[in-house]
């Protein structure tokens, strides 16, 4: 049964090769990509059910036992995030396919499908990697695919954005490699479970340096302030579905890696001040940046930066309640951010512009199909945390954790979180005003652009519905997050599962 | 306690500093060279942390002699993987630089104008009449970015 753990990586990689060989047969490519992602989703769900019932599933790749051999580990956190990530990746793929149909200048250039599959494989490997070096390989796999996706059909703006994006990511990758080397020099192992037992013995200075270096490495990928500058400059230039999948998943992998590494390798007893300060800065800078923007995609990118701060908030508290809040927030945010970018894609396709001021003047309210309104409303209100939507559930968990933790730092975090929530609502209202309320000016509705095929709308509806499912299933999901967080704080289960022999 | 070869330490330090310096240049070609040097630095660091050079870690015939005569194979395997990855990414960067050269005749990273436009919006509003007063203001073209 351990093969279940390998499939989310193996299937997309093998299919990527096959899809590349099917060059020229667009229908076959689409069908294969969709089929493979569906299979991976089914596999991830089965994995989650098993992990939930029997504890972590560990696979020793090639039969070599850890800590020397490579292991893939699916614990509750990894399995849960894998399910959500693949679900969103599948929905975005359907959106891209729908958008590509009947549009020769589409996002579906030749390398799209293979790159997309490799991206999903990298995501899967990042969630399942059981050692630090494999995590590096996973990041590289994922990022290499993303370099291709962000520069698809490269015109000038995309080449410019691609340069910023690629150079920043590469710098962080090389820092990661350096960190791996230094960790190996200090402890003699890169296996995460093995490391968990060895970092305790390190001198305080070495521990702090390694912890900070890894925080910076993953901080660049997760776009925390002040390492966020690259994100709003590069994401908005990519086509809507690609921006959606990047925004929803890539930064979250950075957050996941931070959570995994810091809880396992550098456990703390009290508030983590560095993360707390960074969390407050990220929330405020991100949302104040968003409020100033005129381009809808840039606005959403800045809110993405700001909301990474919420995930750091839970990590900064460093207790079970805080981490449970972080996990819940990651799940909610993956889905909601993806749906917002997809809705923005529909709006931009209908109005032919991404600029809010031009939408307002052009009478966007008449052009945008009325069905898009409720989709945006649900996603935006959920992001802002209006009860009873999923954002409220996640924010409530975080705020409750902060208040329960007590102390000046935790209260400051809670206050910043509330302010950020308000600013988010303001930013979302700006988009709503520009895109959905028509001006008083009368005139024939412009027939600008296509409003997107039925499949794009269906895919967007799917992500929004998934967001609503998070609300409906909030109870069980919160329970699941709490158990996952408990396993993070008490790392013994993870260590025993990996080092205690195969199951 | 492991001892560190001073020469190697200096080489790694030199590669990192020149690499970072080049990485901060505007031209993508120089940044690429910086990336290559930085990659070499990181790979060399991986090799150095494996300890001093020693015999190939191949145990023949099943006997298990003193492990200290062998080199540590793990960092070497990691360095090999990292080299392959850096190589692949280098070719991608070359293609990107070429693409940029085709499109705009140079490979320099351009500033993002949107930030500056928003940053100076308030100042421009002071100087110019309000947009509402001039309904005929030509809109910014799509190709401006």
Interface residues (C-beta under 8 A of the other chain):
Chain A: X68 X133 X136 X137 X140 X144 X147 X148 X151 X154 X155 X156 X157 X159 X160 X162 X163 X164 X166 X167 X170 X171 X174 X177 X178 X180 X181 X182 X184 X185 X190 X233 X292 X293 X294 X295 X298 X353 X355 X358 X361
Chain B: X2 X23 X28 X31 X35 X38 X39 X41 X42 X43 X45 X46 X48 X49 X50 X74 X75 X78 X81 X82 X85 X88 X89 X92 X93 X96 X99 X100 X103 X104 X109 X110 X112 X114 X115 X117 X118 X139 X140 X142 X145
